[in-house]
Amino acid sequence: MLAAALVECARKASVGAADLHAWHGRLLLAAAHPEPALRAFEQAIRQHQKLRSDDKTLVLTLHGLGASRLTLGRPTEAVEELERAYRARAAPNEPYPELRADVAFTLARALRASRSDRERACDLGREAVAGYRRLSTFWPAQEAAQRWLRREKCPPSP
């Protein structure tokens, strides 16, 4: 059913169609299928580029591209897209506040995996924990971010 919807949406040039590919990628990534997820996010970015979408519209897709590349062991490639997503992400009171925390946490992990800017990675990890804490249903993500901060030996917030 999802595949048929994707095929139909692929024929239509709209932000919604592009975002459907991104949500499909997100599901694939959550199911531990990073290569097909990466292809779905690449399809989404191609459609967004045709539409000349601004970066704020691309946050979900950019995050997915970066998260897929990080999962595939390509953290240096992931950082560029995640930085772009981080700069463009919505304010905490806008739709999808969990995406704001997800972007910060994924960027933190990519920075550490690429062996760059440990201090900023720790700051981003703490920011993600604070963001997840505001969302009562995201305690597993909050705990994962807290474990990561401990594993990376990040000092507590100043």
SVG drawing of the C-alpha trace seen along z (x, -y; Angstrom):
<svg xmlns="http://www.w3.org/2000/svg" viewBox="-2 -29 41 32">
<polyline fill="none" stroke="black" stroke-width="0.4" points="0.0,0.0 2.8,-2.5 4.7,-1.5 1.6,-2.3 1.2,-5.6 4.8,-6.5 4.6,-5.7 1.5,-7.8 3.1,-10.7 6.3,-10.4 4.3,-11.5 3.2,-14.7 5.6,-17.5 4.7,-18.7 6.3,-19.2 3.9,-16.6 5.1,-14.0 8.7,-14.7 8.0,-14.5 6.2,-11.2 9.5,-9.8 11.3,-11.3 8.8,-9.6 9.3,-6.3 13.0,-6.7 12.5,-7.4 10.5,-4.2 13.2,-2.2 15.9,-3.7 13.9,-2.9 13.6,0.7 17.4,0.9 17.5,0.6 19.9,-2.3 20.7,-1.8 17.1,-1.7 16.4,-4.6 19.2,-6.6 17.7,-6.0 14.3,-7.2 15.9,-10.4 17.9,-11.0 14.6,-10.7 13.0,-13.2 15.9,-15.7 15.7,-15.4 12.0,-16.3 12.6,-19.1 15.4,-20.5 13.0,-20.5 10.6,-22.4 13.3,-24.8 12.2,-24.1 13.9,-26.2 16.0,-24.6 13.3,-24.9 11.1,-22.7 14.0,-20.2 14.8,-19.6 13.2,-16.1 15.0,-15.1 18.4,-16.5 18.2,-14.9 17.3,-11.6 20.2,-11.8 22.6,-12.6 21.2,-9.9 21.4,-7.3 25.0,-8.2 26.0,-8.1 24.4,-4.6 26.3,-3.5 29.6,-4.6 30.0,-7.8 29.9,-10.4 32.0,-13.0 29.5,-13.0 26.6,-13.2 27.9,-16.3 27.3,-18.7 23.6,-17.7 23.0,-17.6 24.6,-21.1 22.2,-22.4 19.3,-20.8 20.3,-22.1 20.5,-25.7 17.1,-25.4 15.1,-23.5 11.9,-24.9 11.5,-26.7 10.6,-24.4 6.9,-25.5 6.4,-24.7 5.2,-21.3 7.5,-18.3 9.4,-19.5 11.0,-16.0 12.7,-16.6 14.5,-19.6 16.0,-17.2 16.6,-14.4 18.7,-16.8 20.7,-18.0 21.4,-14.4 22.2,-13.0 24.6,-15.9 26.3,-15.4 26.9,-11.7 28.2,-12.5 30.6,-15.1 32.0,-12.6 32.1,-9.8 34.1,-12.1 36.4,-13.0 35.6,-16.7 34.5,-19.3 33.9,-17.3 32.8,-20.3 30.1,-21.2 29.0,-17.6 28.5,-17.5 26.5,-20.8 24.3,-19.4 23.8,-16.2 22.7,-18.1 20.4,-20.2 18.8,-17.1 18.2,-15.7 16.5,-19.0 14.3,-18.9 13.3,-15.3 12.6,-16.0 9.9,-18.5 8.2,-15.8 6.8,-13.3 6.5,-10.4 10.1,-10.6 11.7,-9.3 13.4,-6.4 15.2,-9.0 16.0,-11.1 17.6,-8.0 19.5,-7.2 20.9,-10.7 21.8,-10.6 23.6,-7.3 25.5,-8.8 26.5,-11.8 27.8,-9.5 29.7,-7.2 31.3,-10.3 32.2,-11.6 30.5,-14.9 30.5,-17.1 27.1,-18.2 25.5,-21.4 27.3,-24.5"/>
</svg>
